[in-house]
């Protein structure tokens, strides 16, 4: 059975707020609060895959531009996260 979209958004928000690295908690938590409600299923898939498959320090390094984003991760969600970092 497919997970309800609102439950999925709440789960992703919780995961964004409690990553284990304070800087990432602040960045991803505020990003998730701002954007998860408008994400499509595809964008939710991209964001969830990022959280599930990559370490917090690496996500942070990509988001702030310290490390280049691998081409297969240079999605709309990653671009939005990098742009959000500039407003943050």
C-alpha angles and dihedrals in degrees: 000000000000118000115250109256094233092051089048091051091049091049092050091047091052091048090049092051096048108041097135096248114086096214091052091045090056096044100041094036094056091040091052093047090053101042114021094082091060099040118116121226089264092052091047088052091051093048094045092049090052092052094044100044106037136057120250095243090053094049089049092049091052093045095052093042097247091124127030115253112245110247094244090057097045091105131146089266092054091048089050091049092050091048090047090054088061091056094042 
